[in-house]
Amino acid sequence: MVRIFRRAHAPTKGKAGYIAEYVADITLQKNVDSAGFILVQIPSKTRTVPHAHTELQEIFVTLNRTKIGVGSQVFELEKGDIVIVDPSESHYFLTYDEQVTIIAIKIPNLKDDKVQVI
């Protein structure tokens, strides 16, 4: 089931020389031995192709405002929000009037685990 962690709700803690915002504290579904980190850039006014993954869990960190569709639901996302999409959950992104940058983390790092959803 999709989980969304809002940066706006994250507690802030002052550290030695920096500020930390604890956006998400998660437990992974299974023991993993690899993770892939992908910097994704989506053009403005774009809807990506809906797809799902059979085995991997995907974590998205949004670096600017966008929307994500998961199944039949669409969620507004702000900069710094984190979304966790479980295996078999269809998902896609919708962008506004600017390019969107997202960090996608694939756990485990299965590069060919993608199924297009019609």
Chimera marker file (.cmm) of the C-alpha trace (Angstrom):
<marker_set name="trace">
<marker id="1" x="0.000" y="0.000" z="0.000" r="1" g="1" b="0" radius="0.5"/>
<marker id="2" x="1.382" y="3.396" z="-0.961" r="1" g="1" b="0" radius="0.5"/>
<marker id="3" x="2.785" y="5.453" z="1.922" r="1" g="1" b="0" radius="0.5"/>
<marker id="4" x="3.440" y="9.191" z="1.753" r="1" g="1" b="0" radius="0.5"/>
<marker id="5" x="5.598" y="11.067" z="4.246" r="1" g="1" b="0" radius="0.5"/>
<marker id="6" x="5.178" y="14.845" z="4.177" r="1" g="1" b="0" radius="0.5"/>
<marker id="7" x="8.196" y="17.060" z="4.682" r="1" g="1" b="0" radius="0.5"/>
<marker id="8" x="5.839" y="19.726" z="6.043" r="1" g="1" b="0" radius="0.5"/>
<marker id="9" x="5.058" y="17.394" z="8.986" r="1" g="1" b="0" radius="0.5"/>
<marker id="10" x="8.678" y="16.413" z="9.664" r="1" g="1" b="0" radius="0.5"/>
<marker id="11" x="10.188" y="17.373" z="13.004" r="1" g="1" b="0" radius="0.5"/>
<marker id="12" x="13.247" y="19.604" z="12.718" r="1" g="1" b="0" radius="0.5"/>
<marker id="13" x="16.319" y="19.146" z="14.873" r="1" g="1" b="0" radius="0.5"/>
<marker id="14" x="19.280" y="21.495" z="15.117" r="1" g="1" b="0" radius="0.5"/>
<marker id="15" x="22.640" y="19.753" z="14.833" r="1" g="1" b="0" radius="0.5"/>
<marker id="16" x="26.257" y="20.939" z="14.931" r="1" g="1" b="0" radius="0.5"/>
<marker id="17" x="26.318" y="23.302" z="11.957" r="1" g="1" b="0" radius="0.5"/>
<marker id="18" x="23.162" y="22.067" z="10.181" r="1" g="1" b="0" radius="0.5"/>
<marker id="19" x="19.439" y="21.396" z="10.581" r="1" g="1" b="0" radius="0.5"/>
<marker id="20" x="17.954" y="17.923" z="10.062" r="1" g="1" b="0" radius="0.5"/>
<marker id="21" x="14.335" y="17.234" z="9.095" r="1" g="1" b="0" radius="0.5"/>
<marker id="22" x="13.314" y="13.671" z="9.927" r="1" g="1" b="0" radius="0.5"/>
<marker id="23" x="10.877" y="13.081" z="7.063" r="1" g="1" b="0" radius="0.5"/>
<marker id="24" x="10.467" y="9.281" z="7.231" r="1" g="1" b="0" radius="0.5"/>
<marker id="25" x="11.390" y="6.361" z="9.443" r="1" g="1" b="0" radius="0.5"/>
<marker id="26" x="10.567" y="3.182" z="7.539" r="1" g="1" b="0" radius="0.5"/>
<marker id="27" x="10.890" y="-0.581" z="7.805" r="1" g="1" b="0" radius="0.5"/>
<marker id="28" x="11.715" y="-2.395" z="4.578" r="1" g="1" b="0" radius="0.5"/>
<marker id="29" x="9.529" y="-5.320" z="3.514" r="1" g="1" b="0" radius="0.5"/>
<marker id="30" x="12.364" y="-7.849" z="3.389" r="1" g="1" b="0" radius="0.5"/>
<marker id="31" x="16.098" y="-8.218" z="3.798" r="1" g="1" b="0" radius="0.5"/>
<marker id="32" x="17.849" y="-6.743" z="0.790" r="1" g="1" b="0" radius="0.5"/>
<marker id="33" x="21.397" y="-6.847" z="-0.479" r="1" g="1" b="0" radius="0.5"/>
<marker id="34" x="21.230" y="-4.021" z="-3.018" r="1" g="1" b="0" radius="0.5"/>
<marker id="35" x="19.609" y="-0.687" z="-3.792" r="1" g="1" b="0" radius="0.5"/>
<marker id="36" x="19.611" y="1.462" z="-6.924" r="1" g="1" b="0" radius="0.5"/>
<marker id="37" x="19.607" y="5.273" z="-6.740" r="1" g="1" b="0" radius="0.5"/>
<marker id="38" x="18.318" y="7.012" z="-9.876" r="1" g="1" b="0" radius="0.5"/>
<marker id="39" x="18.054" y="10.743" z="-10.521" r="1" g="1" b="0" radius="0.5"/>
<marker id="40" x="14.871" y="11.110" z="-12.598" r="1" g="1" b="0" radius="0.5"/>
<marker id="41" x="14.001" y="14.256" z="-14.550" r="1" g="1" b="0" radius="0.5"/>
<marker id="42" x="10.507" y="14.584" z="-15.993" r="1" g="1" b="0" radius="0.5"/>
<marker id="43" x="9.689" y="17.391" z="-18.471" r="1" g="1" b="0" radius="0.5"/>
<marker id="44" x="7.008" y="19.970" z="-17.697" r="1" g="1" b="0" radius="0.5"/>
<marker id="45" x="3.372" y="19.170" z="-18.506" r="1" g="1" b="0" radius="0.5"/>
<marker id="46" x="4.062" y="15.432" z="-18.746" r="1" g="1" b="0" radius="0.5"/>
<marker id="47" x="2.214" y="12.305" z="-17.630" r="1" g="1" b="0" radius="0.5"/>
<marker id="48" x="4.589" y="9.358" z="-17.450" r="1" g="1" b="0" radius="0.5"/>
<marker id="49" x="3.506" y="5.898" z="-18.582" r="1" g="1" b="0" radius="0.5"/>
<marker id="50" x="1.815" y="3.955" z="-15.755" r="1" g="1" b="0" radius="0.5"/>
<marker id="51" x="3.842" y="0.929" z="-14.691" r="1" g="1" b="0" radius="0.5"/>
<marker id="52" x="4.440" y="-1.433" z="-11.786" r="1" g="1" b="0" radius="0.5"/>
<marker id="53" x="7.246" y="-3.644" z="-10.526" r="1" g="1" b="0" radius="0.5"/>
<marker id="54" x="6.794" y="-7.318" z="-9.719" r="1" g="1" b="0" radius="0.5"/>
<marker id="55" x="9.374" y="-7.572" z="-6.934" r="1" g="1" b="0" radius="0.5"/>
<marker id="56" x="10.991" y="-4.274" z="-6.037" r="1" g="1" b="0" radius="0.5"/>
<marker id="57" x="9.790" y="-1.590" z="-3.676" r="1" g="1" b="0" radius="0.5"/>
<marker id="58" x="10.357" y="1.941" z="-4.929" r="1" g="1" b="0" radius="0.5"/>
<marker id="59" x="10.977" y="5.030" z="-2.808" r="1" g="1" b="0" radius="0.5"/>
<marker id="60" x="10.674" y="8.486" z="-4.361" r="1" g="1" b="0" radius="0.5"/>
<marker id="61" x="12.085" y="11.707" z="-2.896" r="1" g="1" b="0" radius="0.5"/>
<marker id="62" x="10.574" y="14.740" z="-4.629" r="1" g="1" b="0" radius="0.5"/>
<marker id="63" x="12.861" y="17.691" z="-5.221" r="1" g="1" b="0" radius="0.5"/>
<marker id="64" x="10.059" y="19.980" z="-6.402" r="1" g="1" b="0" radius="0.5"/>
<marker id="65" x="6.240" y="20.086" z="-6.591" r="1" g="1" b="0" radius="0.5"/>
<marker id="66" x="4.490" y="17.370" z="-8.629" r="1" g="1" b="0" radius="0.5"/>
<marker id="67" x="1.716" y="14.746" z="-8.504" r="1" g="1" b="0" radius="0.5"/>
<marker id="68" x="1.916" y="10.959" z="-8.362" r="1" g="1" b="0" radius="0.5"/>
<marker id="69" x="-0.827" y="8.585" z="-9.404" r="1" g="1" b="0" radius="0.5"/>
<marker id="70" x="-0.944" y="5.250" z="-7.591" r="1" g="1" b="0" radius="0.5"/>
<marker id="71" x="-3.696" y="2.915" z="-8.675" r="1" g="1" b="0" radius="0.5"/>
<marker id="72" x="-6.822" y="5.083" z="-8.994" r="1" g="1" b="0" radius="0.5"/>
<marker id="73" x="-5.603" y="7.787" z="-6.571" r="1" g="1" b="0" radius="0.5"/>
<marker id="74" x="-3.631" y="10.958" z="-7.356" r="1" g="1" b="0" radius="0.5"/>
<marker id="75" x="-1.553" y="12.650" z="-4.645" r="1" g="1" b="0" radius="0.5"/>
<marker id="76" x="-0.137" y="16.191" z="-4.610" r="1" g="1" b="0" radius="0.5"/>
<marker id="77" x="3.528" y="16.214" z="-3.587" r="1" g="1" b="0" radius="0.5"/>
<marker id="78" x="5.689" y="19.061" z="-2.342" r="1" g="1" b="0" radius="0.5"/>
<marker id="79" x="9.469" y="19.417" z="-2.306" r="1" g="1" b="0" radius="0.5"/>
<marker id="80" x="10.984" y="16.916" z="0.127" r="1" g="1" b="0" radius="0.5"/>
<marker id="81" x="7.973" y="14.589" z="0.351" r="1" g="1" b="0" radius="0.5"/>
<marker id="82" x="8.739" y="10.864" z="0.285" r="1" g="1" b="0" radius="0.5"/>
<marker id="83" x="6.541" y="8.233" z="-1.377" r="1" g="1" b="0" radius="0.5"/>
<marker id="84" x="6.930" y="4.469" z="-0.939" r="1" g="1" b="0" radius="0.5"/>
<marker id="85" x="5.351" y="2.315" z="-3.639" r="1" g="1" b="0" radius="0.5"/>
<marker id="86" x="5.116" y="-1.421" z="-2.991" r="1" g="1" b="0" radius="0.5"/>
<marker id="87" x="5.524" y="-4.192" z="-5.590" r="1" g="1" b="0" radius="0.5"/>
<marker id="88" x="2.583" y="-4.549" z="-8.026" r="1" g="1" b="0" radius="0.5"/>
<marker id="89" x="1.282" y="-1.010" z="-7.353" r="1" g="1" b="0" radius="0.5"/>
<marker id="90" x="0.746" y="0.840" z="-10.624" r="1" g="1" b="0" radius="0.5"/>
<marker id="91" x="2.208" y="4.355" z="-10.525" r="1" g="1" b="0" radius="0.5"/>
<marker id="92" x="2.972" y="7.367" z="-12.715" r="1" g="1" b="0" radius="0.5"/>
<marker id="93" x="3.895" y="11.043" z="-12.361" r="1" g="1" b="0" radius="0.5"/>
<marker id="94" x="2.097" y="14.203" z="-13.520" r="1" g="1" b="0" radius="0.5"/>
<marker id="95" x="4.113" y="17.411" z="-13.787" r="1" g="1" b="0" radius="0.5"/>
<marker id="96" x="3.056" y="21.051" z="-13.724" r="1" g="1" b="0" radius="0.5"/>
<marker id="97" x="4.614" y="23.914" z="-15.707" r="1" g="1" b="0" radius="0.5"/>
<marker id="98" x="8.197" y="23.061" z="-14.754" r="1" g="1" b="0" radius="0.5"/>
<marker id="99" x="10.535" y="20.109" z="-15.051" r="1" g="1" b="0" radius="0.5"/>
<marker id="100" x="10.446" y="17.813" z="-12.017" r="1" g="1" b="0" radius="0.5"/>
<marker id="101" x="13.427" y="16.115" z="-10.435" r="1" g="1" b="0" radius="0.5"/>
<marker id="102" x="12.951" y="13.025" z="-8.290" r="1" g="1" b="0" radius="0.5"/>
<marker id="103" x="15.364" y="10.660" z="-6.600" r="1" g="1" b="0" radius="0.5"/>
<marker id="104" x="14.077" y="7.110" z="-7.132" r="1" g="1" b="0" radius="0.5"/>
<marker id="105" x="15.455" y="4.369" z="-4.898" r="1" g="1" b="0" radius="0.5"/>
<marker id="106" x="14.841" y="0.793" z="-6.031" r="1" g="1" b="0" radius="0.5"/>
<marker id="107" x="15.013" y="-1.875" z="-3.325" r="1" g="1" b="0" radius="0.5"/>
<marker id="108" x="16.413" y="-4.316" z="-4.313" r="1" g="1" b="0" radius="0.5"/>
<marker id="109" x="18.174" y="-2.974" z="-7.402" r="1" g="1" b="0" radius="0.5"/>
<marker id="110" x="16.424" y="-5.038" z="-10.096" r="1" g="1" b="0" radius="0.5"/>
<marker id="111" x="16.970" y="-3.032" z="-13.277" r="1" g="1" b="0" radius="0.5"/>
<marker id="112" x="14.565" y="-5.026" z="-15.488" r="1" g="1" b="0" radius="0.5"/>
<marker id="113" x="11.681" y="-5.404" z="-13.015" r="1" g="1" b="0" radius="0.5"/>
<marker id="114" x="9.119" y="-3.228" z="-14.794" r="1" g="1" b="0" radius="0.5"/>
<marker id="115" x="5.686" y="-4.057" z="-16.188" r="1" g="1" b="0" radius="0.5"/>
<marker id="116" x="3.730" y="-1.525" z="-18.235" r="1" g="1" b="0" radius="0.5"/>
<marker id="117" x="0.136" y="-1.094" z="-17.098" r="1" g="1" b="0" radius="0.5"/>
<marker id="118" x="-2.571" y="-0.490" z="-19.684" r="1" g="1" b="0" radius="0.5"/>
<link id1="1" id2="2" r="1" g="1" b="0" radius="0.2"/>
<link id1="2" id2="3" r="1" g="1" b="0" radius="0.2"/>
<link id1="3" id2="4" r="1" g="1" b="0" radius="0.2"/>
<link id1="4" id2="5" r="1" g="1" b="0" radius="0.2"/>
<link id1="5" id2="6" r="1" g="1" b="0" radius="0.2"/>
<link id1="6" id2="7" r="1" g="1" b="0" radius="0.2"/>
<link id1="7" id2="8" r="1" g="1" b="0" radius="0.2"/>
<link id1="8" id2="9" r="1" g="1" b="0" radius="0.2"/>
<link id1="9" id2="10" r="1" g="1" b="0" radius="0.2"/>
<link id1="10" id2="11" r="1" g="1" b="0" radius="0.2"/>
<link id1="11" id2="12" r="1" g="1" b="0" radius="0.2"/>
<link id1="12" id2="13" r="1" g="1" b="0" radius="0.2"/>
<link id1="13" id2="14" r="1" g="1" b="0" radius="0.2"/>
<link id1="14" id2="15" r="1" g="1" b="0" radius="0.2"/>
<link id1="15" id2="16" r="1" g="1" b="0" radius="0.2"/>
<link id1="16" id2="17" r="1" g="1" b="0" radius="0.2"/>
<link id1="17" id2="18" r="1" g="1" b="0" radius="0.2"/>
<link id1="18" id2="19" r="1" g="1" b="0" radius="0.2"/>
<link id1="19" id2="20" r="1" g="1" b="0" radius="0.2"/>
<link id1="20" id2="21" r="1" g="1" b="0" radius="0.2"/>
<link id1="21" id2="22" r="1" g="1" b="0" radius="0.2"/>
<link id1="22" id2="23" r="1" g="1" b="0" radius="0.2"/>
<link id1="23" id2="24" r="1" g="1" b="0" radius="0.2"/>
<link id1="24" id2="25" r="1" g="1" b="0" radius="0.2"/>
<link id1="25" id2="26" r="1" g="1" b="0" radius="0.2"/>
<link id1="26" id2="27" r="1" g="1" b="0" radius="0.2"/>
<link id1="27" id2="28" r="1" g="1" b="0" radius="0.2"/>
<link id1="28" id2="29" r="1" g="1" b="0" radius="0.2"/>
<link id1="29" id2="30" r="1" g="1" b="0" radius="0.2"/>
<link id1="30" id2="31" r="1" g="1" b="0" radius="0.2"/>
<link id1="31" id2="32" r="1" g="1" b="0" radius="0.2"/>
<link id1="32" id2="33" r="1" g="1" b="0" radius="0.2"/>
<link id1="33" id2="34" r="1" g="1" b="0" radius="0.2"/>
<link id1="34" id2="35" r="1" g="1" b="0" radius="0.2"/>
<link id1="35" id2="36" r="1" g="1" b="0" radius="0.2"/>
<link id1="36" id2="37" r="1" g="1" b="0" radius="0.2"/>
<link id1="37" id2="38" r="1" g="1" b="0" radius="0.2"/>
<link id1="38" id2="39" r="1" g="1" b="0" radius="0.2"/>
<link id1="39" id2="40" r="1" g="1" b="0" radius="0.2"/>
<link id1="40" id2="41" r="1" g="1" b="0" radius="0.2"/>
<link id1="41" id2="42" r="1" g="1" b="0" radius="0.2"/>
<link id1="42" id2="43" r="1" g="1" b="0" radius="0.2"/>
<link id1="43" id2="44" r="1" g="1" b="0" radius="0.2"/>
<link id1="44" id2="45" r="1" g="1" b="0" radius="0.2"/>
<link id1="45" id2="46" r="1" g="1" b="0" radius="0.2"/>
<link id1="46" id2="47" r="1" g="1" b="0" radius="0.2"/>
<link id1="47" id2="48" r="1" g="1" b="0" radius="0.2"/>
<link id1="48" id2="49" r="1" g="1" b="0" radius="0.2"/>
<link id1="49" id2="50" r="1" g="1" b="0" radius="0.2"/>
<link id1="50" id2="51" r="1" g="1" b="0" radius="0.2"/>
<link id1="51" id2="52" r="1" g="1" b="0" radius="0.2"/>
<link id1="52" id2="53" r="1" g="1" b="0" radius="0.2"/>
<link id1="53" id2="54" r="1" g="1" b="0" radius="0.2"/>
<link id1="54" id2="55" r="1" g="1" b="0" radius="0.2"/>
<link id1="55" id2="56" r="1" g="1" b="0" radius="0.2"/>
<link id1="56" id2="57" r="1" g="1" b="0" radius="0.2"/>
<link id1="57" id2="58" r="1" g="1" b="0" radius="0.2"/>
<link id1="58" id2="59" r="1" g="1" b="0" radius="0.2"/>
<link id1="59" id2="60" r="1" g="1" b="0" radius="0.2"/>
<link id1="60" id2="61" r="1" g="1" b="0" radius="0.2"/>
<link id1="61" id2="62" r="1" g="1" b="0" radius="0.2"/>
<link id1="62" id2="63" r="1" g="1" b="0" radius="0.2"/>
<link id1="63" id2="64" r="1" g="1" b="0" radius="0.2"/>
<link id1="64" id2="65" r="1" g="1" b="0" radius="0.2"/>
<link id1="65" id2="66" r="1" g="1" b="0" radius="0.2"/>
<link id1="66" id2="67" r="1" g="1" b="0" radius="0.2"/>
<link id1="67" id2="68" r="1" g="1" b="0" radius="0.2"/>
<link id1="68" id2="69" r="1" g="1" b="0" radius="0.2"/>
<link id1="69" id2="70" r="1" g="1" b="0" radius="0.2"/>
<link id1="70" id2="71" r="1" g="1" b="0" radius="0.2"/>
<link id1="71" id2="72" r="1" g="1" b="0" radius="0.2"/>
<link id1="72" id2="73" r="1" g="1" b="0" radius="0.2"/>
<link id1="73" id2="74" r="1" g="1" b="0" radius="0.2"/>
<link id1="74" id2="75" r="1" g="1" b="0" radius="0.2"/>
<link id1="75" id2="76" r="1" g="1" b="0" radius="0.2"/>
<link id1="76" id2="77" r="1" g="1" b="0" radius="0.2"/>
<link id1="77" id2="78" r="1" g="1" b="0" radius="0.2"/>
<link id1="78" id2="79" r="1" g="1" b="0" radius="0.2"/>
<link id1="79" id2="80" r="1" g="1" b="0" radius="0.2"/>
<link id1="80" id2="81" r="1" g="1" b="0" radius="0.2"/>
<link id1="81" id2="82" r="1" g="1" b="0" radius="0.2"/>
<link id1="82" id2="83" r="1" g="1" b="0" radius="0.2"/>
<link id1="83" id2="84" r="1" g="1" b="0" radius="0.2"/>
<link id1="84" id2="85" r="1" g="1" b="0" radius="0.2"/>
<link id1="85" id2="86" r="1" g="1" b="0" radius="0.2"/>
<link id1="86" id2="87" r="1" g="1" b="0" radius="0.2"/>
<link id1="87" id2="88" r="1" g="1" b="0" radius="0.2"/>
<link id1="88" id2="89" r="1" g="1" b="0" radius="0.2"/>
<link id1="89" id2="90" r="1" g="1" b="0" radius="0.2"/>
<link id1="90" id2="91" r="1" g="1" b="0" radius="0.2"/>
<link id1="91" id2="92" r="1" g="1" b="0" radius="0.2"/>
<link id1="92" id2="93" r="1" g="1" b="0" radius="0.2"/>
<link id1="93" id2="94" r="1" g="1" b="0" radius="0.2"/>
<link id1="94" id2="95" r="1" g="1" b="0" radius="0.2"/>
<link id1="95" id2="96" r="1" g="1" b="0" radius="0.2"/>
<link id1="96" id2="97" r="1" g="1" b="0" radius="0.2"/>
<link id1="97" id2="98" r="1" g="1" b="0" radius="0.2"/>
<link id1="98" id2="99" r="1" g="1" b="0" radius="0.2"/>
<link id1="99" id2="100" r="1" g="1" b="0" radius="0.2"/>
<link id1="100" id2="101" r="1" g="1" b="0" radius="0.2"/>
<link id1="101" id2="102" r="1" g="1" b="0" radius="0.2"/>
<link id1="102" id2="103" r="1" g="1" b="0" radius="0.2"/>
<link id1="103" id2="104" r="1" g="1" b="0" radius="0.2"/>
<link id1="104" id2="105" r="1" g="1" b="0" radius="0.2"/>
<link id1="105" id2="106" r="1" g="1" b="0" radius="0.2"/>
<link id1="106" id2="107" r="1" g="1" b="0" radius="0.2"/>
<link id1="107" id2="108" r="1" g="1" b="0" radius="0.2"/>
<link id1="108" id2="109" r="1" g="1" b="0" radius="0.2"/>
<link id1="109" id2="110" r="1" g="1" b="0" radius="0.2"/>
<link id1="110" id2="111" r="1" g="1" b="0" radius="0.2"/>
<link id1="111" id2="112" r="1" g="1" b="0" radius="0.2"/>
<link id1="112" id2="113" r="1" g="1" b="0" radius="0.2"/>
<link id1="113" id2="114" r="1" g="1" b="0" radius="0.2"/>
<link id1="114" id2="115" r="1" g="1" b="0" radius="0.2"/>
<link id1="115" id2="116" r="1" g="1" b="0" radius="0.2"/>
<link id1="116" id2="117" r="1" g="1" b="0" radius="0.2"/>
<link id1="117" id2="118" r="1" g="1" b="0" radius="0.2"/>
</marker_set>
